[in-house]
Amino acid sequence: IDLTIDRLVVSDGSTDNEVTKFTVHWEKCSICHQLYQHELALNLANSLLLFIDEKNPEKSLLDQMRYIDALRIKIDAFGTLDCRNNSDLRAEGKQTAYIFLSMAQQMKRQDFQ
């Protein structure tokens, strides 16, 4: 990973912009460009995570970045839901955040080795 001119460049030559382009349609409407909200946002984030798992089992660095971005989208979806009275949603949100942080730490360790 190399930071050049405010752009993340992965060792295989792909950029952070490619990660964003990959996930944008699961995050916001391609017609009105508004972010999806509530259960729709959560369902789309879950389907994106499944899609990445099924289509990219080798988990290259770019795949890991896509997965982390999908987790971010899922975490954002929890922000649009009322989780105060739903312990299952709160638990799922905490688990998603834990996975996000764990993967970020793992990628950081890989980068410095």
trRosetta pair geometry for C-beta under 8 A, 3 or more apart (Angstrom, degrees):
i j d omega theta_ij theta_ji phi_ij phi_ji
1 8 6.4 -23 -162 -166 101 95
1 9 7.2 146 -157 79 50 51
1 10 5.9 -24 -100 -113 71 53
1 11 6.8 -62 -50 -35 41 81
1 61 7.6 -153 -61 176 95 144
1 111 5.4 -30 24 -128 119 124
2 8 7.8 139 74 -160 42 49
2 9 4.8 -25 65 65 91 102
2 11 7.8 104 -9 -78 95 59
3 6 7.6 12 -178 -103 94 18
3 7 7.4 153 -155 71 57 36
3 8 6.1 -30 -101 -100 70 58
3 9 7.5 170 -93 19 20 80
4 7 6.1 -31 75 61 67 86
4 9 5.7 0 24 -2 107 127
7 15 5.6 -17 169 -155 111 123
7 16 6.4 -158 -166 31 66 103
7 17 7.0 -24 -145 -23 111 105
8 15 6.3 133 80 -162 64 65
8 16 3.9 73 48 -36 110 116
9 13 7.1 -22 -172 -142 97 30
9 14 7.7 156 -155 83 56 34
9 15 5.6 -31 -101 -100 61 79
10 13 7.1 -35 76 38 75 20
10 14 4.9 -6 46 64 118 82
10 15 7.1 -160 7 -86 83 25
10 61 5.4 171 -160 108 124 124
10 62 5.7 154 95 -73 172 83
10 65 7.0 -113 -77 -18 137 150
11 61 6.6 77 31 36 99 156
12 60 7.0 13 -23 168 151 134
12 61 7.0 168 -2 52 110 111
12 62 6.3 -69 48 -32 133 119
14 18 4.8 -81 -172 48 101 153
14 19 7.7 104 144 -42 116 79
14 62 5.1 39 61 -102 151 131
15 18 5.3 115 60 -1 65 96
15 19 7.8 -119 111 0 48 85
16 19 5.3 -46 -157 29 48 116
16 20 6.5 47 147 -17 71 101
16 65 7.4 -121 -114 178 69 141
17 20 5.7 -53 -150 38 36 111
17 21 6.3 39 151 -21 67 105
18 21 5.6 -49 -143 36 33 113
18 22 6.4 41 154 -27 62 103
18 62 7.3 -28 102 -149 125 119
19 22 5.7 -54 -156 28 30 116
19 23 6.8 3 158 0 64 110
19 62 7.1 -153 -79 -160 93 76
19 65 4.9 -82 -103 130 140 113
19 66 5.6 -150 -138 -83 87 64
19 69 5.3 154 162 -30 110 153
20 23 6.4 -72 -147 46 30 95
20 24 6.1 51 158 -56 69 99
20 69 7.1 -145 -85 -148 50 151
21 24 5.9 -32 -139 -4 28 120
22 66 5.4 -50 101 -122 150 114
22 69 7.6 105 74 78 106 146
23 26 5.5 -66 -167 44 65 108
23 27 5.8 55 141 -23 89 116
23 48 6.5 63 -133 -161 87 145
23 66 6.7 169 -52 -153 107 77
23 69 5.0 -146 -19 126 159 122
23 70 6.0 -152 -116 -76 127 69
23 73 6.1 -154 175 -43 128 141
24 27 5.7 -73 -149 41 33 109
24 28 6.5 -42 -179 41 72 92
24 30 7.9 90 125 -89 100 86
25 28 7.7 -83 -122 61 24 54
25 30 5.8 -3 -119 -56 89 113
26 36 7.9 -71 161 15 44 140
26 44 4.8 170 -165 159 79 106
26 45 6.6 122 154 -87 115 45
26 47 7.2 -158 -132 78 120 93
26 48 4.2 64 -158 -70 169 131
26 70 7.3 4 92 -122 150 87
26 73 6.2 57 110 163 105 165
27 35 6.3 -42 160 -132 77 81
27 36 6.7 -153 179 19 28 99
27 41 8.0 39 -141 -141 47 93
27 44 7.7 -177 -70 118 29 131
27 73 5.0 -111 -93 -126 99 121
27 76 7.7 35 -141 72 102 145
28 33 5.7 27 148 -164 129 43
28 34 6.1 -174 -155 93 98 25
28 35 4.8 -58 -94 -95 95 45
28 36 6.4 -157 -101 -16 37 74
29 32 4.8 17 94 47 133 82
29 33 6.3 -87 75 -35 78 15
29 34 5.4 15 26 50 114 72
29 36 6.9 124 -43 -64 78 79
30 33 7.5 30 -142 -75 18 59
35 41 7.2 29 155 -104 86 128
35 76 7.5 -90 -172 146 138 130
35 80 8.0 -166 121 -64 115 143
36 40 5.1 -118 -175 112 112 104
36 41 4.0 161 113 -85 96 79
36 44 5.7 49 85 26 167 148
36 77 7.4 -10 99 -106 97 99
37 40 6.7 42 68 55 42 102
37 41 5.2 -3 -120 -25 9 127
37 77 7.7 163 -143 -137 33 67
37 80 4.1 -146 -153 -175 82 151
38 41 6.1 116 50 15 33 99
38 42 7.4 -72 136 0 35 100
38 77 7.9 -46 69 -167 7 84
38 80 5.3 -100 -53 129 44 111
38 81 5.9 111 -134 -87 51 75
39 42 5.5 -57 -146 41 38 112
39 43 5.9 39 156 -20 71 107
39 81 7.2 87 -62 -99 57 114
40 43 5.8 -56 -144 39 28 110
40 44 6.2 26 158 -16 64 108
41 44 5.9 -57 -146 39 27 109
41 45 6.3 28 155 -19 64 108
41 73 7.7 -143 -179 165 91 86
41 76 7.2 -99 169 104 134 86
41 77 3.6 -177 124 -121 107 101
41 80 5.7 72 35 48 151 142
42 45 5.7 -54 -146 36 30 111
42 46 6.4 30 155 -18 64 106
42 74 6.8 68 -133 -145 61 74
42 77 4.3 158 -73 147 62 137
42 78 7.1 83 -93 -67 108 58
42 81 6.7 24 -44 -47 131 136
43 46 5.7 -54 -148 37 31 111
43 47 6.4 28 154 -17 65 106
44 47 5.7 -54 -145 38 33 109
44 48 6.3 38 152 -23 65 104
44 73 7.8 -81 105 147 95 127
44 77 7.7 176 56 -91 87 142
45 48 5.6 -51 -149 33 32 114
45 49 6.6 34 152 -19 64 103
45 70 6.4 143 -161 -179 75 76
45 73 4.7 -173 -112 112 105 98
45 74 3.6 153 156 -85 141 73
45 76 8.0 169 -82 55 143 84
45 77 5.0 -128 -10 -12 142 145
46 49 5.7 -52 -150 34 33 112
46 50 6.5 32 152 -16 64 105
46 74 6.9 92 -59 -109 58 118
47 50 5.6 -52 -148 38 36 113
47 51 6.2 42 151 -25 66 105
48 51 5.5 -52 -146 34 31 115
48 52 6.5 31 156 -18 65 103
48 70 4.6 -163 120 -135 115 117
48 73 6.6 14 58 73 155 145
48 74 8.0 -151 59 -53 113 95
49 52 5.9 -53 -149 35 30 109
49 53 6.4 31 153 -18 63 108
49 67 7.0 73 -131 -144 75 77
49 70 5.0 158 -77 140 71 135
49 71 7.2 77 -95 -70 117 64
49 74 6.8 11 -41 -50 127 137
50 53 5.6 -57 -149 38 32 113
50 54 6.1 22 159 -13 68 111
51 54 6.1 -62 -144 41 26 104
51 55 5.9 3 168 -1 65 118
52 55 6.4 -65 -130 48 22 96
52 56 5.6 -36 -173 37 62 114
52 63 6.7 145 -174 -164 101 84
52 66 5.5 -178 -124 117 131 114
52 67 5.2 170 135 -86 151 79
52 70 5.9 -137 -10 -16 146 158
53 56 7.4 -76 -115 57 8 73
53 57 7.2 43 176 -91 52 66
53 67 7.8 82 -63 -109 70 116
54 57 7.5 -14 -159 -56 19 90
56 59 6.7 112 136 -71 94 42
56 60 7.3 -87 -174 19 115 86
56 63 4.2 -171 150 -124 140 128
56 66 7.3 78 39 62 162 139
58 63 6.9 139 78 2 71 160
59 63 4.9 -136 -134 94 36 131
59 64 5.8 63 -174 -60 86 86
59 67 7.7 -13 -128 -15 91 144
60 63 4.7 101 47 6 68 103
60 64 7.1 -127 98 -4 38 87
61 64 5.6 -51 -149 35 34 113
61 65 6.5 36 151 -20 65 103
61 107 7.5 110 -141 -138 85 106
61 110 7.8 -165 -103 115 103 141
62 65 5.6 -52 -150 35 34 113
62 66 6.4 36 150 -20 65 103
63 66 5.6 -51 -148 35 33 113
63 67 6.3 35 152 -21 65 104
64 67 5.6 -52 -147 35 32 113
64 68 6.4 33 153 -18 65 104
64 103 6.6 -174 -169 -176 98 114
64 107 5.9 160 138 -88 138 120
65 68 5.7 -52 -147 37 32 110
65 69 6.4 33 153 -18 64 105
65 107 7.8 106 -74 -128 70 156
66 69 5.7 -55 -149 37 31 111
66 70 6.4 34 150 -20 65 105
67 70 5.5 -52 -150 35 33 113
67 71 6.5 36 149 -20 64 101
67 103 6.8 -125 104 -159 112 163
68 71 5.5 -48 -150 34 35 114
68 72 6.6 41 148 -22 64 100
68 100 6.4 104 -146 -142 76 74
68 103 5.4 -159 -87 109 100 133
68 104 6.4 106 -134 -71 136 80
68 107 7.4 -49 -50 -15 147 151
69 72 5.4 -47 -152 31 37 116
69 73 6.6 41 148 -21 64 100
70 73 5.5 -47 -151 32 36 114
70 74 6.5 38 149 -19 64 102
71 74 5.5 -52 -150 36 36 113
71 75 6.3 38 150 -20 67 102
71 96 5.9 173 -157 -177 90 89
71 99 6.1 -143 -125 98 141 104
71 100 4.3 178 135 -87 137 96
71 103 7.2 147 5 34 158 142
72 75 5.6 -51 -147 36 33 112
72 76 6.4 36 151 -19 64 104
72 100 6.8 114 -66 -131 62 133
73 76 5.6 -52 -150 36 32 114
73 77 6.5 39 148 -26 63 101
74 77 5.4 -48 -152 28 35 116
74 78 7.0 40 149 -22 63 96
74 96 5.2 -126 113 -158 124 145
75 78 5.8 -47 -158 26 37 113
75 79 7.2 43 144 -22 61 100
75 93 7.1 100 -127 -153 65 81
75 96 5.7 -175 -74 123 78 121
75 97 6.0 93 -110 -81 120 79
75 100 6.4 -9 -45 -41 135 159
76 79 5.5 -50 -163 25 41 119
76 80 7.4 33 147 -15 65 100
77 80 5.9 -58 -161 33 42 108
77 81 6.9 34 147 -18 69 108
78 81 5.6 -61 -150 35 41 111
78 83 6.3 13 -171 -45 92 141
78 89 7.0 155 -133 171 96 98
78 92 7.7 -173 -95 97 123 92
78 93 4.2 109 -138 -110 157 117
78 96 7.2 174 -31 56 138 144
81 86 7.9 -60 148 48 117 141
81 89 6.1 -124 123 -171 141 147
82 85 7.1 8 137 26 101 89
82 86 7.4 102 106 4 68 114
83 86 5.4 -90 -146 58 52 97
83 89 4.3 -136 -124 108 95 120
83 90 4.9 132 165 -69 116 75
83 93 6.2 -9 -126 -14 164 147
86 89 4.1 42 109 16 119 114
86 90 6.6 157 94 -15 65 85
87 90 5.5 -53 -146 39 37 114
87 91 6.1 39 155 -21 68 105
88 91 5.8 -55 -148 37 29 111
88 92 6.3 28 153 -17 64 107
89 92 5.6 -55 -145 38 32 111
89 93 6.2 35 154 -21 65 106
90 93 5.6 -55 -148 36 29 114
90 94 6.4 29 154 -18 64 105
91 94 5.8 -52 -147 36 31 110
91 95 6.3 31 153 -18 64 107
92 95 5.7 -54 -146 38 31 112
92 96 6.3 35 153 -21 65 106
93 96 5.7 -53 -146 35 30 112
93 97 6.4 29 155 -16 64 105
94 97 5.8 -56 -149 38 31 110
94 98 6.3 35 152 -22 65 106
95 98 5.6 -52 -148 34 32 115
95 99 6.5 32 154 -18 65 104
96 99 5.8 -53 -149 35 31 110
96 100 6.3 35 151 -22 64 106
97 100 5.4 -52 -148 35 33 117
97 101 6.3 28 157 -14 66 106
98 101 6.0 -57 -147 40 28 106
98 102 6.1 29 155 -20 64 111
99 102 5.6 -57 -143 39 28 114
99 103 6.2 27 159 -17 65 107
100 103 6.2 -60 -150 37 24 106
100 104 6.4 22 154 -18 62 109
101 104 5.7 -55 -146 36 31 113
101 105 6.4 31 156 -18 65 106
102 105 5.9 -56 -150 37 29 110
102 106 6.3 29 152 -19 64 108
103 106 5.5 -54 -145 37 33 113
103 107 6.2 32 156 -18 67 105
104 107 5.9 -54 -147 38 29 109
104 108 6.4 33 152 -22 63 107
105 108 5.6 -54 -148 34 31 114
105 109 6.5 32 154 -18 65 103
106 109 5.8 -54 -151 35 31 110
106 110 6.5 32 151 -19 64 106
107 110 5.5 -52 -146 36 34 113
107 111 6.3 38 154 -24 65 105
108 111 5.8 -54 -150 32 30 113
108 112 6.7 12 158 -6 63 110
109 112 6.2 -69 -149 43 30 100
109 113 6.5 35 155 -33 66 107
110 113 6.0 -56 -150 21 31 114
